[in-house]
Amino acid sequence: MEKQLIVSVPNVSGEEGLTIACKSGDLFRNDSKLDELYRDGFRIYDYEVEEVKERKSKGFRETLVKVFLRK
């Protein structure tokens, strides 16, 4: 069984920031649905960066990631 989920990762910009967020566990801390799927036995097998948002005036960064999971 496969699922797809769009995850918003705050304070992350692009691939490099996403790698850091994954290693530190921030990807799961920021999305309860992803955490729930992981507990149900799903595992990430691929991802795709959908959009990177940056507002320099406010110091805001966010990356939207489409996560592909399999059970």
C-alpha positions as CSV (number, residue, x, y, z in Angstrom):
1,M,0.0,0.0,0.0
2,E,1.3,3.5,-0.9
3,K,0.4,6.9,0.3
4,Q,1.4,10.5,-0.5
5,L,1.4,13.4,1.8
6,I,2.4,17.1,1.5
7,V,4.4,18.2,4.5
8,S,5.3,21.8,5.4
9,V,8.7,22.0,7.1
10,P,9.2,25.5,8.7
11,N,12.6,27.2,9.0
12,V,14.0,25.0,6.2
13,S,15.1,26.1,2.8
14,G,15.5,23.6,-0.1
15,E,17.3,20.3,-0.3
16,E,20.1,21.0,2.1
17,G,17.8,22.3,4.9
18,L,15.5,19.3,4.3
19,T,18.4,16.9,4.8
20,I,19.2,18.5,8.1
21,A,15.6,18.5,9.2
22,C,15.3,14.8,8.4
23,K,18.4,13.9,10.3
24,S,17.3,15.9,13.4
25,G,13.8,14.4,13.3
26,D,12.1,17.8,12.6
27,L,10.2,16.4,9.7
28,F,8.1,14.2,12.0
29,R,7.7,16.8,14.7
30,N,6.1,19.2,12.4
31,D,3.4,17.0,10.9
32,S,1.2,14.8,13.1
33,K,-0.3,12.9,10.0
34,L,3.2,11.9,8.9
35,D,4.0,10.7,12.5
36,E,0.7,8.8,12.6
37,L,1.5,7.0,9.2
38,Y,5.0,6.2,10.5
39,R,3.5,4.6,13.6
40,D,1.1,2.6,11.4
41,G,4.1,1.0,9.6
42,F,4.5,3.3,6.6
43,R,8.0,4.3,5.6
44,I,9.3,7.0,3.4
45,Y,10.8,5.7,0.2
46,D,11.0,8.9,-1.8
47,Y,10.2,12.7,-1.6
48,E,9.9,15.6,-3.9
49,V,10.4,19.3,-3.0
50,E,7.2,21.0,-4.1
51,E,7.9,24.6,-3.2
52,V,10.4,26.7,-1.2
53,K,9.0,29.9,0.4
54,E,11.2,32.6,1.8
55,R,10.2,36.0,3.1
56,K,13.5,37.7,3.9
57,S,11.8,40.8,5.4
58,K,10.3,38.5,8.1
59,G,13.1,35.9,8.2
60,F,10.5,33.2,7.3
61,R,11.5,30.1,5.4
62,E,9.5,27.0,4.6
63,T,9.7,24.1,2.3
64,L,6.7,22.1,1.1
65,V,7.6,18.5,0.5
66,K,5.6,15.7,-1.1
67,V,6.5,12.5,0.8
68,F,5.9,9.1,-0.8
69,L,5.3,6.3,1.8
70,R,4.9,2.5,1.5
71,K,3.7,-0.1,4.0
